[in-house]
Amino acid sequence: MFNKEDRNNNKEAETIIGPSVKVSGEFNGNGNIIVEGIFDGNLKTSGNLYVGDKAKIKANIEAKEARIGGEITGNIKVDGHLEISSSAKILGDIICSNISIAKGAILNGNCSMKHIEAVAK
Amino acid sequence: MHVYIYDYFLSQRKHDSLLAKIETRITDLGLNGKVVRLGQIKNIKETVQNEIRRGAKTIIAVGDDELVSQILDGVANTSTPLGIIPINTGKNAITTALGINSSEQACDILSARRIEKIDLGTINASFFISTLTIPNEGTILQVNQEYSMETTAAGESMVINLPITKNGFPGNFLFSPQDGNLELFVKTKKQKKFSLHPKEVAQSVLSVDNLTILNTKHHPALVDGVRKINTPIDVSINKNALNIIVGKDRLF
C-alpha cells in the first residue's frame, strides 16, 4: 500500500489523475492509481488505489487495497484492506476483507466483510 | 551505402566550413557515401524511400530536429537504421535525448553503430519520435476509446514517446521509447494574484495505447517540438518501428 512518503513522491503509482483533471468513462488499470481530481464512471485496478482528500469520484470502484480521503458516490469493492480517513465522504456500499475508519469520516451504505461472507456460505 | 540527407538550410554558405569538417571526419572513419541535398519543397518521405529501395545501408539526417521528425515517415518500419548528425540551430533536443551532443561526436557514434529498436508514435498518417504537446485550454483527450479526460486549469498536455529531459516528471516515472506505451502527461499551472509567473501545481500521468485529441479552441498541437498540426488528431503507438543509431549518453 502507499505509505505517506511514497505517495508524496508518487513512487509506486503507475497512474496519477491530478487535481483540475476530470476523467469520465471506464478506467481499467493494472498498477497503483492515485486520484486527486474528478472521476465519473467505473474505476477498476488490480493494484492499489489512493483517493486524495480533495478528489471527487462518482463511480463503482474495484481495487486490491485502497485508502480513501475524498468524496465517493458509488460502491467500493476491495480485496484486502480499506482505509477510510477522516476527510472521506462515502455514499455507497463497501465490500472488503478488513477496514479502518478514522474519526470524522462519513459513510452511508452497507459494509460487508469478505471473509465473513465466505464463512456464511 | 550510407546516404546523407542534408537539410535545405545547409545550402547557406555559413555552414560550409562545418560541413567540410564533418565530411573530412566521415572520410577518415571510412563512412563516406551519397549526399542528397534537400530543396525547400522536396518530398522527404519519397526521397528517403527511394534511397532505401536503391539499397541504402544507413540513412543519415544531417540537420536539426525538424529534419529528424520529417524523415521518420520515410525510414519507419524498414530495417534501415537512421543516424543523425546534428547541426546546432537551437532545435536539437531530440538528438541530445538520443545521446548525440555535437556533430563531431555524431561521426564517432555513427562509426560505433550502436543500434536500438524504438517505438514511434503515429499521428493520423504520420510519425513522431519524441513528444506531442497541446495547451490544456479546450483540449479533450479520448483515451483508448474507454474514457475521456479534460483539464480545467491552464497548462499543457503532452504525449511522450522519447522524453527530451529526465527532469520535470513526478516521482520515479521513467518514460522510455522501448516500453511499448505512450505516456500521457498533463501539467497544470495556477496563476497567482499579483504574479506574472504561473506556478506549476499538479501533474497527471497515464499510460496509453491510443487516443484522440480534440481542441474546442482550435489550438494546434506541436509535434516533436518543431511542427504544428491541427486537431482532431488520432495518436497511437507503432512498436519497434525504428532502428536508430544512438550514443551511450541517451536518456533511455
Interface residues (C-beta under 8 A of the other chain):
Chain A: N9 N10 K11 A13 E14 T15 I16 I17 G18 P19 S20 V21 K22 V23 S24 G25 E26 F27 N28 E36 G37 G41
Chain B: E146 Y147 S148 M149 E150 T151 T152 A153 P170 G171 N172 F173 V186 T188 V201 A202 Q203 S204 V205 L206 S207
